[in-house]
């Protein structure tokens, strides 16, 4: 029996959203607002049957840059671990970190860590991550794989806990600071090209 092919839309859509905390990346939710409620019916499904979907997911309590498209090839490329696309987050931690511990975090994350078990994920190694410190409990971290709860599990492995998380950038595309929480806009042709062609490699 042949698999049903995903329809290819004649008009391909690409959006950036500043995801609000408390919203979920699913099409149906009993309790919380879904990220799809912001879009029109015309955007959600094309005449050919191609559905708008998020490129990866963010947890309900995580804010920031979330991409949407009805272009399956585009989203598959961006979410493949082999693509090695960097995702950058702003993090606030539950416990303050001393100067010596900051260096230790940077060193260990830069080598790659064994991530602890977490709901849908077994213990596993992650690729090296880059941490830049802002304060004793605030930093920026860049990861390249997109494993389940990766950022939260990295800091858990380091003996801390994420208290606040916001995605700042995906590949070479930074969050549009003009977007308020929950707002979205279409990507420009240059932004789509940037994401499609590895523009994050400098």
Secondary structure as UniProt FT lines:
FT   STRAND          14..19
FT   TURN            21..22
FT   HELIX           35..38
FT   HELIX           41..44
FT   TURN            47..48
FT   STRAND          53..54
FT   TURN            60..61
FT   STRAND          63..69
FT   HELIX           72..79
FT   HELIX           81..83
FT   STRAND          87..93
FT   HELIX           99..111
FT   STRAND          114..115
FT   TURN            119..120
FT   STRAND          124..125
FT   STRAND          130..135
FT   TURN            136..137
FT   STRAND          138..143
FT   TURN            148..149
FT   HELIX           150..157
FT   TURN            158..159
FT   STRAND          162..170
FT   TURN            171..172
FT   STRAND          173..174
FT   TURN            177..178
FT   TURN            181..182
FT   STRAND          184..186
FT   HELIX           189..196
FT   TURN            197..198
FT   HELIX           199..201
//
